[in-house]
Amino acid sequence: MVLTAQEESLISVVRALPPEEAGKVLDWARQLADLAGGRAVQWSDTWTDEDLAEATAAAVWRFEDQEREDR
């Protein structure tokens, strides 16, 4: 597999972290991948209003889902 420069940079940062912190980052990345639902991730330096609205909606949905599970 050929990695982009951004992917190589991300991997080098994660490798520099202590194992416990690297695990947290990888868990977070898996959660984000789940939210993407198989769609390609658009790498951008800026977020559009639509991006922020989608991220907010996903966060609220996940929070509400966890709240229902905790009851």
matplotlib code that plots the C-alpha trace (Angstrom):
import matplotlib.pyplot as plt

x = [0.0, 1.3, 0.7, 0.2, 2.5, -0.3, -0.8, 3.0, 3.1, 0.2, 1.8, 5.1, 3.2, 1.3, 4.5, 6.1, 3.4, 3.5, 1.7, -1.4, -1.8, -1.3, -4.0, -6.4, -5.6, -6.1, -9.5, -10.5, -9.5, -11.6, -14.6, -14.2, -13.9, -17.1, -18.8, -17.6, -19.6, -17.2, -17.2, -13.9, -12.4, -11.8, -8.5, -8.8, -7.4, -10.8, -14.2, -17.3, -20.5, -21.9, -18.9, -19.5, -23.2, -22.6, -20.0, -22.3, -25.2, -23.0, -21.7, -25.2, -26.5, -23.6, -24.1, -27.8, -27.2, -24.7, -27.2, -29.9, -27.5, -26.6, -30.2]
y = [0.0, 3.4, 6.1, 9.8, 12.3, 13.2, 9.5, 9.1, 12.2, 10.9, 7.5, 9.1, 11.2, 8.2, 6.2, 8.9, 8.7, 6.6, 3.3, 4.2, 7.5, 6.0, 3.5, 6.4, 8.1, 4.8, 4.2, 7.8, 7.2, 4.0, 5.9, 8.5, 5.8, 4.3, 7.7, 8.0, 4.9, 3.8, 7.2, 8.7, 11.1, 14.5, 15.9, 19.7, 22.4, 24.0, 22.8, 24.0, 24.8, 21.6, 19.7, 21.3, 20.5, 16.9, 16.5, 18.1, 15.9, 12.8, 13.7, 14.4, 11.1, 9.2, 10.9, 10.1, 6.5, 6.1, 7.7, 5.2, 2.3, 3.6, 3.6]
z = [0.0, -0.9, 1.7, 1.0, 2.7, 5.1, 6.1, 6.6, 8.8, 10.9, 11.3, 12.5, 15.0, 16.4, 16.6, 18.7, 21.3, 24.5, 23.8, 25.9, 24.2, 20.7, 21.5, 22.4, 19.0, 17.1, 18.9, 18.0, 14.4, 14.3, 15.6, 13.0, 10.3, 11.6, 11.3, 7.7, 6.9, 4.1, 2.4, 1.4, 3.9, 2.3, 3.6, 3.9, 6.1, 6.5, 7.5, 5.7, 7.5, 6.2, 7.7, 11.1, 10.9, 10.0, 12.8, 15.3, 14.3, 14.5, 17.9, 19.3, 17.8, 19.4, 22.7, 22.7, 21.7, 24.6, 27.0, 26.0, 26.5, 30.0, 31.1]

ax = plt.figure().add_subplot(projection="3d")
ax.plot(x, y, z, "-o")
ax.set_aspect("equal")
plt.show()
